[in-house]
Amino acid sequence: VPTKMGTFDTSASIFDLIAMQRMEFAIDQYNHMQGWAPVHLAALYVSTGFVLAPPPDGVYLSGPALFTQKNSITDTLRICTDDAFPVCPTRNGPDGLPSDCPCTDRKKIIIGGVVHGITTDGFWDTVFAAAEQGAEDMRIDLQFDRFEPQQSNEILHRKMSAKILSLCQGGVDGLFVTISSEVIVEAVKKCLELDIPVMSINAGFAESKELK
């Protein structure tokens, strides 16, 4: 009886074995995220004193991810992971040598935001200011406009829905929203159909779980 083999953690040789069908699967713990995320979270804590609320079990997970022959990563992604995804104008890997991974020009990354926080709601002043600072820190293009007060929540939600669809159809690379009504849910569904990653903040926890 043929023996099926799998392994924990990944490497170029492991992915080669999976491609050759000499190994069935590998379970990856995303070691890149284990290096990148704590630096950013620690810097956030040192500069603001803020931390993310811990998950129910108190453990932040960077994985696991299951890789098989059907979803094994590309050669380019392997190289970029090993070289920590260089950010332009840097084109070198951690070893200081030129990387075969194309550097990411963050100035070309467009992130959109649509929330129900209107201009007269002071709570959202800090949210908008922090979003702008985050975009400046990451050197990305943030499209995050604030709505004026509307005659009703229904009108506000319709305008939010239209803005969400406009951003997604206009080619944003990612979007964050507050899911404050069913109208927003339908707009988010259409964004997901366009393969636009969407994150919910502030409102819509239950709805966001259903939209996974």
JOHUFEN-V255775 format. One record per backbone hydrogen bond with DSSP energy under -1.0 kcal/mol. NH is the residue of the N-H (numbers start at 1). CO is the residue of the C=O. E is the energy in kcal/mol with one decimal. If there is no record, write none. Layout:
nh->[NH,NH]
co->[CO,CO]
e->[E,E]
This chain:
nh->[7,9,15,16,17,18,19,20,21,22,23,24,26,27,28,34,36,37,40,41,42,43,44,45,46,47,48,49,58,65,67,78,79,80,81,82,83,84,85,88,90,93,96,99,104,106,108,109,111,112,113,114,119,121,124,125,128,129,130,131,132,133,134,135,136,137,138,140,141,143,156,157,158,159,160,161,162,163,164,165,166,167,168,169,170,171,172,173,174,175,176,177,178,179,180,185,186,187,188,189,190,191,192,193,195,196,199,201,203,208,209,210,211]
co->[25,27,11,12,13,14,15,16,18,17,17,5,67,7,65,30,32,33,36,37,38,39,40,41,42,43,44,45,55,28,26,74,75,76,77,78,79,81,80,104,87,97,93,91,86,104,105,106,141,174,143,176,147,118,121,122,124,125,126,127,128,129,130,131,132,133,134,135,109,111,152,153,154,155,156,157,158,159,160,161,162,163,164,165,166,168,167,110,110,197,112,199,114,203,178,181,182,183,184,185,186,187,188,189,192,191,175,177,201,204,205,206,207]
e->[-1.2,-3.5,-2.4,-1.9,-2.1,-2.1,-2.4,-2.0,-1.5,-2.7,-1.1,-3.1,-1.9,-2.5,-3.1,-1.4,-2.6,-2.1,-1.7,-2.8,-2.6,-2.3,-2.1,-2.1,-2.7,-2.2,-2.0,-2.1,-2.3,-2.2,-2.9,-1.9,-2.2,-2.6,-2.3,-2.3,-2.1,-1.2,-2.7,-2.0,-1.6,-2.7,-2.1,-2.7,-2.5,-1.1,-2.1,-1.6,-2.6,-2.5,-2.3,-2.2,-1.9,-1.8,-1.4,-1.4,-2.6,-2.2,-2.8,-2.2,-2.2,-2.1,-2.7,-2.4,-2.1,-2.7,-2.2,-2.1,-2.9,-2.8,-1.9,-3.0,-1.9,-2.2,-2.5,-2.5,-2.3,-2.2,-2.7,-2.4,-2.2,-2.5,-2.4,-2.8,-1.4,-1.0,-1.8,-2.9,-1.1,-1.9,-2.2,-2.5,-1.5,-2.2,-1.4,-1.4,-2.0,-1.6,-2.6,-2.3,-1.6,-1.7,-2.5,-1.8,-1.6,-2.2,-2.6,-2.6,-3.4,-2.7,-1.6,-1.4,-1.2]
